Amino acid sequence: MVPAARGVYNDALIPDTLDLAARAGLWISMATQFLREDADYEPLDLARFDLEPARASLCGNSVICAFPKFSESLPLMRLMSGSRQNLIVDQRWLSVSCTVSPDGLYYIPVVGRPWTRSLFMDHS
């Protein structure tokens, strides 16, 4: 038998719906602050919360995984929540991500981004 947890118990009325607009606002807060301004506001994707102090950094995967997902989601979350927090991020992402070459392909920028080297190294 599991012993009862010690502490104070309260009865509370909790709504049976989730406030999606508020959750979208929280996501915007996270997505527009957990990034590197000096790297075109690229989202950080390698976090170590088990270290003291906690650290986060970029790795090559952020360019092909996190960045496209975040840049697609951010405008949708803004529509849901009405949040205008850190609008500079949207502007920068739009100018960086809308660079499709004349051949119609999207190329990942690697100049000035040493963390992308692992994506293109010969692993043979």
N, C-alpha and C positions, 0 to 999 in steps of 0.2 A: 504494500500500500504506500502511495506517495504522500508524504506529509504536506499539509496545507502551507502555502507560502505565507510568511509573516508580513505584516504591514497593514495598511488601512485600505479597506474596501469601500467603494462608493457605487451607488446605483446611479446611472446616468442615461439620459435619453440620447441615443445616437441615431442619426438619420441613416436610412438604408440605401442611400445613394452616394455615389462618389462625385465630388466636385471636380469634374474634368478640366474646367477652365483654370481652377487653382493649381491643379497638377501640371498643366501645360505651362503656367507661369513659373513653377518651380523648375521645370525642365529648362526653360529659357535661362533662368538664373544660373543653373549648372553649366549649360552648353556655352554660354557667352562669357564665362569666367574661367573655366578649366581649359585654357588654351595659351598659346604663346603669341604675343603681339608681334614680336620681331620675326615671326615665321608666317606672316600673312594670316594671323589668328588661327593657325592650324590647331585642332583639338589635341590635347595630350591624351595618350592612350596607354601609357605604361606607368601604372601607379603602384607604389609600394607603401602601404599603410602600416606594415609591420616594422618599419625602420623609425628611428628617432633622430631627427624629425622625419616625418613622412615625405616622400619624394614622388614627383611625377615627371615624365619626360616624353619625348617624341621618339617613335621608331618608324621605320618605313611603312608599317601597316596603317598608320593613321592617314596617309595620303590615299590609299586605295580602299580603306574600310570606314574609318570614323568620319573623315571629312565629307565624303559623298552622302552618308546617312544623315549627318548633322545638317548639312546645307539643304537637303531636301526637307527635313523635319522642321527646321527653324521657322520658315514662313507659315507653315501649317499651325504650329504652336502659337504663333503670334495671332493668327486669325481666331483661334480658340479662346485665347486669354485676353487679347487686347493689349498685351504688354509692349512697351516701347523701350524696355531696358536694353542698353548696349546696342543700339541700332547700328553703330559703326561696324560691328561684326558682320551684319548682313551685307552692308555696302562693300566691305572688303572681300567677303566670300564671293559675291556676285562678280566683282571685277576679276578675281583670280580663277574662278571655276568656269567662267564663260569664255575660255580661251580654247576654242576648237580650231585646229589647224585647217588650212585650205583643203587638205585631203579628206576632211570630214571626221578625222580621228581626234580623240582627246589624249594628249600626252601629259604624263606626270612630270612636273618640273623637278629637276634634281640639282640644278646649280644653286649653290648656297644652302643646300639641305643635306648635310653629311649623314643624317639619320636614314636617308633613303638608300644608301649604298647597299645595305643588306638585301634589298629587293632585286638588285641587278648583278650581284656577284655570281660568278660561275661556281656552282656547288657540286661540280662533277669530281 
